């Protein structure tokens, strides 16, 4: 019989609905039963695309004897970290406290009935290996500790709660103390760990770190920092040529297991590909490297083809596994490829994709990467070979697709699609982002609040800071791609909820959960980036820009207070604060605002040309004459000529400009601190 997870929206929870484990989703029912029976909670956190989550499920959660142990001694709770990032943040942090090492997925935590953790780990094998105990032995040991040492556990729990309280940022800086020193220190830290030969930061495994790469590109655009540009260019070039990039289908995998970007962990996440798409467009602008525009086109194509639902929202991820084997969908033998291609096609494809080298994957198989640059004369042959290989791959058993729609991840994808579409002149990408936005407004905006997740017609769960902040950031990009008063009004509604429900009005900054959210053992206020940028950082950046567009000083003050709060920590430990460093830059030197007013046809031409000329600290809106309902900052008077441009930096505005070439020159002037 299916367990309680059968009725959940999460595909990850549904994957465990047939387990013999008596699983509960997180909620009051499970915790009340734990209190009533004085049993510890076994909390298992994972996500549907996670390879080791599947391994532990197959080894242990599908095993009748292990399930019987779990059911007898524990109240078992299964959590999708993508639907409940609040719980994942808390218990990953707790794992790091208790185990003194980083966590990961699957996360396996043992909790007192009040939710306080007292022991934890990640993946545990069925039998002892890898220096870890077997899972059944661990269950017996933890049950005995709970039975015999509840006083000691209670004392440790008090220390854990006190440690959580100490993790909230302390007193912030005064506005007068803010400068760009943490930005320069963060770039220095990236230089120190930069792999100049292969790109990326540090050794294997290598992750994309889009926010750090964005910081590098901004350093070049703002200050002409060529070393920063080189870090971004080298890293993105090796990623685009490596196996972390899907050379046939487009899109990036989550990370590379080696330093060469050769063999990925094969899951493909929406939250990586949205930001990387925007970065590719900016890297193409900065370097002229055609491969970045090509990979942007392929990645946007993959997002629209495989990750956008018929309703408009973007799906979450593709699994690493198919047919219970990681990477099976993506890898090749020479004989498979040779049988599909003509001799001429195979010769070109084998040289380009490394099939003429030694196998680079298990069991004498090849995962494709760019081994040799392509001669222009061979482009038609590679195009036909690629199409044949992709068609054959499409006929294989596909990796599972997590079809839930998350506001925060959709927002990252929308922002990337809209930005790349604006820079590269692709209206279809902007249209795709708008479809996702309309889906969220129709299905996930309810009674003036966002809900976090949607699947199969059901939207639920309180939205988090990231949902509001990232969506506000996406709207700011969509407004630049195609102005809409309704979008600006929606952005203001989101900002109001952020100020009302998430802002810490005493200390500054934003909590991850809303004021009326379920009470948990900790209410975090994260400033560091993780796999996605810090919600506090994006909130500060987006609210600063909203203040520039609306003239509402409340937005500016909330943004400043957030940056002030985290500034002392950034100054002391700049690593991991890439998004906050970008927010800091725009707090020290507010963004420029360019307002174009005029006739729609000419307005589109000006906006298209300027999209490739603007500094990253410029917000540019093209608003047709006669548009009603604008805030005074944007409501410019009609003047002679087809288009007029108003450029303001802070409180300094140029006279209206009627000449496009003159406006381009004015926009190229850097912001001055």
Secondary structure, 3 states (H helix, E strand, C coil): CCCHHHHCCCHHHHHCCCCCCCEEECCHHHHHHHHHHCCEEEEEEECCCCHHHHHHHHHHHCCHHHHHHHHHHEEEEEEECCCCHHHHHHHHHHHHHHHCCCCCCCEEEEECCCCCEEEEECCCCCCCECCECCHHHHHHHHHHHHHHCHHHHHHHHHHHHHHHHHHCCCCCCCHHHCCCHHHHHHHHHHHHHECCCCCCECCCCEECCHHHHHHHHHHHHHHCCHHHHHHHHHHHHHHHHCCCECCCCCCECCEECCCCCCCEECCEEHHHHHHHHHHHHHHHHHHCCHHHHHHHHHHHHHHHHHHECCCCCECCEECCEECCEECCCCCECHHHHHHHCCHHHHHHHHHHHCCCCCCCECCCEECCCCCCCCCHHHHHHHHHHHHHHHHHHHCCCCCCEECCEEHHHHHHHHHHHHHHHHHHCCHHHHHHHHHHHHHHHHHCEECCEEEEEEECCEEEEECCHHHHHHHHHHHHHHHHHCCCHHHHHHHHHHHHHHHHHHECCCCCCECCCCCCCCCCCCCCCCCCCCCCCCHHHHHHHHHHHHHHHHCCHHHHHHHHHHHHHHHHHHHHCCCCCHHHHHHHHHHHCCCEEEEEEECHHHHHHHHHHHCCCCCCCEEEEEEECCCCCCCCCCCCCCCCCCEEEEEEECCEECCCECCHHHHHHHHHCCCCC
